[in-house]
Every structure is written in structure tokens, then in C-alpha cells.
Amino acid sequence: MNKLALLLALSLAQGLTACAAPDRYVQWETEAPKSFPKLTAIGYAPLATQPAKEQSQRVLMAMQASKIAAYRELAEQVYGQQLAANTSVSDWLVTDDNIKVSVSGLIRGARVVKSYPAGEHYVTELELDFAQVWALYQQGQRSQRVKRVTYF
């Protein structure tokens, strides 16, 4: 009985590999999405707490920090946030509650709409047009669909 099962398994495996033979040529065609959304993000940075002695240096550091904060917000919109939470309970009371949030992603094609001081903060507004992202993506890796299959 075991020999019969082994023989059946081998013949099935041989039949499946025969179906995977390169007997066709697949032609691919790039397909554009039907719509392209635009995302916006705003980043804020305090001027007073920047680690510099000169006011001009604090302004430049706040400009950079607000831009990074805006890019982080865009990454959150595109990729989402990863949350890790841990709660400890003892005698029916919460003794410790920890939440860690991380964002990871690559943002390409965003542009600075505005960058300006607002009171004690510096503000940067970014826009991410997915039409531009798609154009950049087309230069690297193209999303494709099957255009035609030719069998030999």
C-alpha cells in the first residue's frame, strides 16, 4: 500500500512539473490607476526648544524639524502606524501601561507647499500627489498586466 501511495505521489509531481514548462510567451502591458489621490500633511516644530545659541540657527533647525514631522505624517497616511502595547495588572489595578508607535516607509514625490513661522512654532505643509508618485514608480518598476499570451 505504501509503495502504491509513493508511486501515485511521484506521478502526480511529474505531471505538475510538466505543466510548468516554458511553452508560452507572455506580453505585459502597463496599466494606470483610474484615479490619483492627493495627500497633505503638516509638520510643526517649536522654535524656543531648538538646541542652538543663535536665533537664526534655531529657525533653521525648526524648519528642518517641521519638514521631518510633515514627512512622518505622510508616511503614517501611506503606510499606517505599527502599534505595540503592553499593560500590566496587579490586584485588579493597572500598574504599568506602555504603548510604542513606529512608522516606516519611503516617501517619494512629495513637495513643500508652504514653510513659515507661526507664533512660537515653525510650520511646513507638504503635498503628495499620487500621479507624481506613479510617474516616479514607472521609471523604476512598472506595474503590469497581461496583454497577450502566445503558446508554442
Secondary structure, 3 states (H helix, E strand, C coil): CHHHHHHHHHHHHHHHHHHCCCCEEEEEEECCCCCCCEEEEEEEEECCCCCCCCHHHHHHHHHHHHHHHHHHHHHHHHHCCEEEEEEEEECCEEEEEEEEEECCCCCCCEEEEEEEEECCEEEEEEEEEHHHHHHHHHHHCCCEEEEEEEEC
